């Protein structure tokens, strides 16, 4: 099991920025596919962005050109830089990991609130 600890959520005004971090346990972090999901009130959880072990990234259309996912394998950490935030980005953001064996784990979630 991979332990995931998120940080960086909070309250920000529309147009502002936040940076989320997620630190993972384990010795094989570099091999993991990492992702950020979010769940807005009354909605299903959705994929925001993902990054493979090779650094290939994928984004939801709603966040392209505003959000950037990156990873620091030396620190077992994945980041989500969120710029030009909108009220509709308000959600609980979850870190997600998938090991080379296909095992999946989730973080506890961090709240992001964007005021308009």
N, C-alpha and C positions, 0 to 999 in steps of 0.2 A: 504494500500500500504506500502511495506517495502522499505525504503531508504537504498541503498547499496553504500558505499564509499570505493573504492579500493586505494591501495598505494603499492609502492615497485617496480614498473617496472623500466626499465632503459636499459643501454647498458652494456654488459658484454662480455668478450672474451670466446671463446669456451673452455669448461672444467670448467668454473667458476660456481658460484652459485648466486641465487637471492631468496629472500623471499617475496612473495606477501601477503598482508593483505587485508581483507574486513570486514568492520564494519557495522553492520546492526542496523536499528532502530527497535523498537517494544519490547514488554515485554515478548514475547513467543519464543525468539530466540532458546532456548534449544529444542523446538519442531520442528524446521525447518530442512528440508533437504537442505544442502548447497552444492554447486558445483562450479567448475571452468571450463569454456569453453575457447576456443581460436579460433581465425580466422586468418589464415595466408593469405598473399596477394594472391588474385585470387582463394582462396579456401573457402569452406563452413565452418561455425562454427562447431567445434567438441567438444565433451565432453573430458575433460582432467582427472578430478577426482571428486568424490562426497563423501559425508559423511552424514550418517543418524543421527537422533537424538540419536540413541543408540551407535553411534561411528563406525558403519560398513562402511568401505571404499571400493571404487571401482576405478580402474585406466584404462586408455587407455593403450593398449599393448605398445605403443610407448614411454610411460613414466614410466612404471613399473620399480621399483628398482632404479629410479633416482629422482622421485618426491614423496613428502609426503604431504597429506592433513591432517589438524588437526583443532580442534576448541577449543575455550575458551569461554564457555557459560557465565562465569561471566563478560566477556568483550564484549559479543555479536560479537565476531570476529572469522573468519575462516582464516586459513593460507594455503599457498601453498609453501612449501620449494622445490626449484628446484636446483638440483645438477647435475654435469656433463653435463652442458648445451651444446646443439649442434646448429649449424646454423639453422637446420630445426625446432627448437623450437621458432624461431622468429615469433611473432604474437602479435595481441592485445588479451589480456587475460581479460575475463569477469567473474565477480562474479554472481552467480545465486542462488536465494532462492526459496523454495517452502514451504508455510506454511502448518499447519496441516489441513487447509481447502482447500488446493490445489491451492492457489493463488501464482502466479509466478511473480517475479521481477528480473530485471537485473541491474547491475552496469553500469557505463559509459565506462568502459574499461581502461586498462593500457597497454602501449606498452612495450614489451620485445624484445630487439634486441640483437642477439648473433652474434658476429663477428668471422669469421673463420681465 
